[in-house]
Amino acid sequence: MLPPDGRVILISGANRGIGRAVAEVLQAQGYSLSLGGRDLNSLKTMSADWEPSRLHIARYDAADWASHREWVDAAAARFGRIDGLVNNAGMHSAMTLRAPDEAALDAIWAANCKGPLNLIHCALPYLEACGAGRIVNVASLSGKRVRNDQVAYNMTKHAMIALNHAARRIAWDKGVRATALCPSFVRTDMTASSAALPPEAMTQPADLAALVATVLALPNNATVAELLVNCRLEDTL
Ligand SMILES: NC(=O)c1ccc[n+]([C@@H]2O[C@H](COP(=O)([O-])OP(=O)(O)OC[C@H]3O[C@@H](n4cnc5c(N)ncnc54)[C@H](OP(=O)(O)O)[C@@H]3O)[C@@H](O)[C@H]2O)c1
């Protein structure tokens, strides 16, 4: 396993939900973290007690293309290296084919696809330079199958799986490894109004965070391309 000491991980959308759980686990394990998000106050509040020498906070708004590179380069300037990227920030949409909305489509495409793609692009030279770069793309089981009518969310998460496999190919020879994390229902704000399952029956963010920590630490010759996580039985996955 790769030791966390000195390794620098970027996490998008770290202020709540799955991203926050990942940040909390990784900081407890000794990683240096750069947390990117729109809500800088909540990032500062959640990390108020953390070791300052291992913490960097920056603005990341998927809808603001310039903020992607600004975050990555600021993190590299702060720590002198980047070893991993957790593409977690994302949004849901209940849009169906019966009521498409162009502006809403653009927003979810930016959050779930364009932002993650450009963050990988910006971080890639640093990930290559370290020889064991890691990318975790928080996709979804909605990127592996379609079992509801929420076409925009399902499309963007399928696209994120394609992004993940593109990332696996592009710098394999330089030790970069990518994993698509594909949960079903997770107990976060995103599912707070869902009646599909009681919250306690959903996957808990801390359990996903433990999985992310594991794939980040696996050596180059034990990589996991896709990690499918069920909270209920599905016919095929
Ligand atoms: N919850 C589930 O059941 C579930 C299942 C499978 C996959 N996922 C995926 O897991 C990831 C995290 O979701 P979650 O459940 O933790 O949701 P959440 O609690 O709603 O958190 C979403 C995070 O993404 C950030 N975000 C959203 N749009 C953004 C944008 N345009 N630019 C920058 N940041 C943005 C949010 O920032 P703000 O606080 O500023 O809004 C927040 O930090 C998402 O990619 C989601 O699709 C979730």
The ligand as an SDF file (V2000), in Angstrom:
LIG
                    3D

 48 52  0  0  0  0  0  0  0  0999 V2000
  -26.1660   10.6880   -2.7730 N   0  0  0  0  0  0  0  0  0  0  0  0
  -26.3000    9.6740   -3.6280 C   0  0  0  0  0  0  0  0  0  0  0  0
  -27.2190    8.8440   -3.5260 O   0  0  0  0  0  0  0  0  0  0  0  0
  -25.2670    9.4760   -4.7120 C   0  0  0  0  0  0  0  0  0  0  0  0
  -25.2580    8.2560   -5.3820 C   0  0  0  0  0  0  0  0  0  0  0  0
  -24.3400    8.0510   -6.4040 C   0  0  0  0  0  0  0  0  0  0  0  0
  -23.4600    9.0460   -6.7330 C   0  0  0  0  0  0  0  0  0  0  0  0
  -23.4910   10.2320   -6.0750 N   0  0  0  0  0  0  0  0  0  0  0  0
  -22.5410   11.2700   -6.4800 C   0  0  0  0  0  0  0  0  0  0  0  0
  -21.7110   11.5930   -5.3910 O   0  0  0  0  0  0  0  0  0  0  0  0
  -21.2240   12.9190   -5.5590 C   0  0  0  0  0  0  0  0  0  0  0  0
  -21.4210   13.6730   -4.2550 C   0  0  0  0  0  0  0  0  0  0  0  0
  -22.8080   13.7240   -4.0120 O   0  0  0  0  0  0  0  0  0  0  0  0
  -23.4440   13.8380   -2.5410 P   0  0  0  0  0  0  0  0  0  0  0  0
  -24.4310   12.7710   -2.4120 O   0  0  0  0  0  0  0  0  0  0  0  0
  -22.3850   14.0010   -1.5400 O   0  0  0  0  0  0  0  0  0  0  0  0
  -24.2720   15.1840   -2.7810 O   0  0  0  0  0  0  0  0  0  0  0  0
  -24.4130   16.5430   -1.9630 P   0  0  0  0  0  0  0  0  0  0  0  0
  -24.4200   16.2810   -0.5110 O   0  0  0  0  0  0  0  0  0  0  0  0
  -25.5590   17.2110   -2.6180 O   0  0  0  0  0  0  0  0  0  0  0  0
  -23.0390   17.3210   -2.3090 O   0  0  0  0  0  0  0  0  0  0  0  0
  -22.7840   17.7300   -3.6100 C   0  0  0  0  0  0  0  0  0  0  0  0
  -21.4520   18.4410   -3.6140 C   0  0  0  0  0  0  0  0  0  0  0  0
  -21.1470   18.8030   -4.9580 O   0  0  0  0  0  0  0  0  0  0  0  0
  -20.9240   20.2040   -4.9960 C   0  0  0  0  0  0  0  0  0  0  0  0
  -21.3280   20.7730   -6.2770 N   0  0  0  0  0  0  0  0  0  0  0  0
  -22.4980   20.6190   -6.9150 C   0  0  0  0  0  0  0  0  0  0  0  0
  -22.5110   21.3250   -8.0470 N   0  0  0  0  0  0  0  0  0  0  0  0
  -21.3050   21.9430   -8.1180 C   0  0  0  0  0  0  0  0  0  0  0  0
  -20.7110   22.8290   -9.0360 C   0  0  0  0  0  0  0  0  0  0  0  0
  -21.3570   23.2560  -10.1520 N   0  0  0  0  0  0  0  0  0  0  0  0
  -19.4540   23.2520   -8.8100 N   0  0  0  0  0  0  0  0  0  0  0  0
  -18.7890   22.8710   -7.7100 C   0  0  0  0  0  0  0  0  0  0  0  0
  -19.3130   22.0550   -6.7820 N   0  0  0  0  0  0  0  0  0  0  0  0
  -20.5640   21.5960   -6.9980 C   0  0  0  0  0  0  0  0  0  0  0  0
  -21.7610   20.7630   -3.8680 C   0  0  0  0  0  0  0  0  0  0  0  0
  -21.3190   22.0630   -3.5410 O   0  0  0  0  0  0  0  0  0  0  0  0
  -22.3040   23.1470   -2.8360 P   0  0  0  0  0  0  0  0  0  0  0  0
  -22.3470   22.8070   -1.3700 O   0  0  0  0  0  0  0  0  0  0  0  0
  -21.6500   24.4500   -3.1300 O   0  0  0  0  0  0  0  0  0  0  0  0
  -23.6520   23.0000   -3.4850 O   0  0  0  0  0  0  0  0  0  0  0  0
  -21.4800   19.7310   -2.8010 C   0  0  0  0  0  0  0  0  0  0  0  0
  -20.2250   19.9550   -2.2260 O   0  0  0  0  0  0  0  0  0  0  0  0
  -21.9800   13.5110   -6.7440 C   0  0  0  0  0  0  0  0  0  0  0  0
  -21.1730   13.4590   -7.9020 O   0  0  0  0  0  0  0  0  0  0  0  0
  -23.1610   12.5820   -6.8840 C   0  0  0  0  0  0  0  0  0  0  0  0
  -23.6890   12.5470   -8.1900 O   0  0  0  0  0  0  0  0  0  0  0  0
  -24.3670   10.4730   -5.0590 C   0  0  0  0  0  0  0  0  0  0  0  0
  1  2  1  0
  2  3  2  0
  2  4  1  0
  4  5  1  0
  4 48  2  0
  5  6  2  0
  6  7  1  0
  7  8  2  0
  8  9  1  0
  8 48  1  0
  9 10  1  0
  9 46  1  0
 10 11  1  0
 11 12  1  0
 11 44  1  0
 12 13  1  0
 13 14  1  0
 14 15  2  0
 14 16  1  0
 14 17  1  0
 17 18  1  0
 18 19  2  0
 18 20  1  0
 18 21  1  0
 21 22  1  0
 22 23  1  0
 23 24  1  0
 23 42  1  0
 24 25  1  0
 25 26  1  0
 25 36  1  0
 26 27  1  0
 26 35  1  0
 27 28  2  0
 28 29  1  0
 29 30  1  0
 29 35  2  0
 30 31  1  0
 30 32  2  0
 32 33  1  0
 33 34  2  0
 34 35  1  0
 36 37  1  0
 36 42  1  0
 37 38  1  0
 38 39  2  0
 38 40  1  0
 38 41  1  0
 42 43  1  0
 44 45  1  0
 44 46  1  0
 46 47  1  0
M  CHG  2   8   1  16  -1
M  END
$$$$
